[in-house]
Amino acid sequence: MATAAITGGASALPTFDAPAWLASLVAIGGGYALASGRKLWLVVEDCDADDLTSVMAQIVGKPERAEAIRWIIEARQNGEAR
Protein backbone atom coordinates (compact mmCIF):
# COMPACT_ATOMS: atom_id res chain seq x y z
CA MET A 1 0.00 0.00 0.00
CA ALA A 2 1.20 3.53 -0.72
CA THR A 3 2.68 5.56 2.08
CA ALA A 4 1.01 8.70 3.34
CA ALA A 5 2.20 12.06 2.14
CA ILE A 6 1.00 13.83 5.26
CA THR A 7 3.65 14.88 7.76
CA GLY A 8 3.68 16.81 11.00
CA GLY A 9 4.79 16.67 14.60
CA ALA A 10 2.73 16.09 17.72
CA SER A 11 2.23 19.81 18.29
CA ALA A 12 2.12 20.82 14.65
CA LEU A 13 -0.77 20.66 12.25
CA PRO A 14 -0.22 18.08 9.53
CA THR A 15 1.35 19.50 6.40
CA PHE A 16 1.06 18.23 2.86
CA ASP A 17 4.20 16.96 1.14
CA ALA A 18 3.50 17.27 -2.59
CA PRO A 19 6.70 15.48 -3.76
CA ALA A 20 5.90 12.55 -1.46
CA TRP A 21 2.32 12.51 -2.74
CA LEU A 22 3.54 12.32 -6.35
CA ALA A 23 5.91 9.51 -5.38
CA SER A 24 3.00 7.65 -3.77
CA LEU A 25 0.93 8.03 -6.94
CA VAL A 26 3.76 6.68 -9.08
CA ALA A 27 4.42 3.84 -6.61
CA ILE A 28 0.90 2.49 -7.12
CA GLY A 29 1.26 2.64 -10.90
CA GLY A 30 -0.16 6.09 -11.55
CA GLY A 31 1.30 9.01 -13.42
CA TYR A 32 0.85 12.74 -13.83
CA ALA A 33 1.26 15.62 -16.25
CA LEU A 34 0.71 19.33 -16.30
CA ALA A 35 -0.96 20.46 -19.53
CA SER A 36 -1.42 23.93 -20.95
CA GLY A 37 -3.32 26.25 -18.69
CA ARG A 38 -1.80 24.40 -15.70
CA LYS A 39 -4.40 21.66 -16.07
CA LEU A 40 -3.38 18.78 -13.81
CA TRP A 41 -3.72 15.33 -15.36
CA LEU A 42 -3.59 12.29 -13.09
CA VAL A 43 -3.24 8.93 -14.82
CA VAL A 44 -4.65 6.11 -12.72
CA GLU A 45 -5.49 3.30 -15.14
CA ASP A 46 -4.91 -0.16 -13.63
CA CYS A 47 -4.10 1.18 -10.13
CA ASP A 48 -5.35 -0.96 -7.25
CA ALA A 49 -8.60 0.59 -5.99
CA ASP A 50 -7.64 0.50 -2.29
CA ASP A 51 -4.26 2.10 -2.93
CA LEU A 52 -5.79 4.68 -5.24
CA THR A 53 -8.44 5.58 -2.67
CA SER A 54 -5.86 6.25 0.05
CA VAL A 55 -3.72 8.39 -2.26
CA MET A 56 -6.56 10.39 -3.81
CA ALA A 57 -8.29 10.99 -0.47
CA GLN A 58 -5.37 13.24 0.44
CA ILE A 59 -6.22 15.78 -2.29
CA VAL A 60 -9.96 15.48 -2.98
CA GLY A 61 -11.68 18.66 -1.87
CA LYS A 62 -8.38 20.36 -1.03
CA PRO A 63 -7.56 22.79 -3.85
CA GLU A 64 -4.49 24.10 -2.02
CA ARG A 65 -2.97 20.62 -2.21
CA ALA A 66 -3.68 20.34 -5.94
CA GLU A 67 -1.98 23.73 -6.34
CA ALA A 68 1.06 22.47 -4.40
CA ILE A 69 1.24 19.49 -6.77
CA ARG A 70 1.07 21.80 -9.80
CA TRP A 71 3.84 23.94 -8.35
CA ILE A 72 6.13 20.93 -7.82
CA ILE A 73 5.51 19.62 -11.34
CA GLU A 74 6.24 23.08 -12.79
CA ALA A 75 9.46 23.30 -10.80
CA ARG A 76 10.52 19.88 -12.08
CA GLN A 77 9.70 20.85 -15.67
CA ASN A 78 11.89 23.93 -15.22
CA GLY A 79 14.80 21.78 -14.07
CA GLU A 80 14.52 22.66 -10.39
CA ALA A 81 15.12 19.69 -8.09
CA ARG A 82 12.14 19.21 -5.76
Buried (B, 14 or more C-beta within 10 A) or exposed (E): EBEBBEEEEEEEEEEBBBBBBBEBBBBBBBEBEBEEEEEBEBEBEEBEEEBBEBBBEBBEEEEEBBEBBBBBBEBBEEEEEE
